Amino acid sequence: NDPRVQEAVRNIMYYRALPMPREQANITFKIQNVSRVMLAQITRQSLGRFNVESQMPEPVGHNVILPLNIYENPNLSEKAKKLIEMSQEVYDECINAGVPPQDARYLLMHGQTTSLAYVANINVFTAAFAMRCENNLSDEINLVYRLCKKAILDKVESDYKNGEIDILTYEFYTKIILPADAAGAAKK
């Protein structure tokens, strides 16, 4: 509760002082049932740390994400569903024939789901959010980042209300995370 410490933290929050201490504020997310396409996109964030569910050595459970633009297109939807079904059938045949799962997985669709842990500091997260939440990018990664932002804010709010964090910690996270938006969002 030292007023000098509180002022120093607020100066860091608002970039009136060097923001390096913000790099110590790590956030960990458990992200489940996202496509391997989204996985490839999120792991391009070179400063984040990731631990991804392996597709081996056990056979995968079939679950494929089909983008809305394809699903809603009457000319593409049925073809895409047939392609997914065929991929899954050949994969299952490989498994039943004794092909190791690590080889059979080459036949899976990029829309096949996986889960991961994502760790980033608050600066990395807000920078990645700005780049990945543009509406002209994949809906899936846009949604994942927006859900992560909501999860942070909900957790900080809950922890503050339950007396698990103090007002300064609450302000630190909310003042930095709340304004995070797509890079072009503030521009007309």
PyMOL commands that set and color helices and strands:
alter all, ss='L'
color gray80, all
select helices_A, chain A and resi 3-13+20-24+36-42+68-71+77-96+101-107+122-132+139-161+167-177
alter helices_A, ss='H'
color red, helices_A
select strands_A, chain A and resi 26-35+49-52+113-121
alter strands_A, ss='S'
color yellow, strands_A
deselect
rebuild
show_as cartoon
